[in-house]
Amino acid sequence: MLYVDFARPDDTLAGVAIYDDESHNSTGPLVVMDWDVMHRLILEMHSLRDQRDVHVRRASLALVSNNE
């Protein structure tokens, strides 16, 4: 599981870091990014999820129309 924490605990404006374990015992964060990049990443993930939902709906409609 991945965990997100502040990139620098003493400076919350520095951005975020993604770790592969909760205790941060790994060799370091997998990714460090500022807040603007994190925000764009979240928006892109939402967009991809919406695109996936559209494809799933189209596929299910095609299956229903083929069965009629």
C-alpha positions in Angstrom: 0.0 0.0 0.0 1.2 3.5 -0.7 1.2 6.3 1.9 1.3 10.1 1.3 2.9 12.4 3.8 4.3 15.9 3.7 7.6 16.1 1.8 9.1 18.0 4.8 7.2 17.7 8.1 8.5 21.1 9.2 7.3 22.8 6.0 3.8 21.8 4.9 4.0 24.0 1.8 7.0 22.0 0.4 4.7 19.4 -1.1 4.0 15.8 -0.7 6.0 12.5 -0.7 4.7 9.1 -1.5 6.1 6.2 0.4 5.7 2.4 0.0 5.3 1.7 3.7 3.5 3.5 6.6 6.6 3.7 8.8 8.8 5.3 6.1 11.5 2.7 6.7 12.1 2.3 3.0 15.2 3.9 1.4 13.1 7.1 0.9 10.0 8.3 -0.8 9.0 6.9 -4.2 7.9 10.3 -5.4 8.2 13.9 -4.1 6.1 16.6 -5.8 4.9 20.1 -5.1 1.2 20.8 -4.6 0.6 22.0 -8.2 1.9 18.7 -9.6 -0.1 16.7 -7.0 -3.3 18.6 -8.0 -2.7 18.0 -11.7 -2.1 14.3 -11.0 -5.4 14.0 -9.1 -7.3 15.8 -11.9 -5.7 13.5 -14.5 -6.6 10.4 -12.4 -10.2 11.7 -12.2 -10.3 12.2 -16.0 -9.0 8.7 -16.7 -11.6 7.2 -14.3 -14.3 9.2 -16.2 -13.0 7.9 -19.5 -13.0 4.4 -18.2 -16.6 4.7 -17.0 -17.6 6.0 -20.5 -15.9 3.0 -22.1 -17.6 0.6 -19.7 -21.0 2.1 -20.3 -20.5 1.9 -24.1 -19.4 -1.7 -23.9 -22.4 -2.7 -21.8 -24.8 -0.9 -24.1 -23.2 -2.7 -27.1 -23.6 -6.0 -25.3 -27.3 -5.3 -24.6 -28.0 -4.1 -28.1 -26.3 -7.2 -29.6 -28.5 -9.5 -27.5 -31.7 -8.0 -28.7 
